[in-house]
């Protein structure tokens, strides 16, 4: 399962979780299987400077993420 985490910095798996999904500068994507973290990578938020509702959820989905972890998320992103 691919899990996405909204993060604030480039500290890999020790990165701070962002307090808001859409305002996160980065997203960590980690493959998790049998409770073990496998390969992971960090992707920049391509919509950070031009935040448009619906764009970021579609982007995260296009990366293959099945689960999203973040500090907070607006109603449109949840839908």
Number of C-alpha atoms within 10 A of each C-alpha: 14 18 19 25 25 29 30 18 17 15 11 12 16 9 16 15 20 21 15 17 25 24 19 21 20 23 27 24 23 20 16 14 10 7 8 9 14 11 10 15 12 19 16 13 20 13 16 14 9 8 13 10 14 13 15 19 17 11 14 20 14 9 12 13 18 11 13 19 17 18 13 14 15 11 8 9 14 11 7
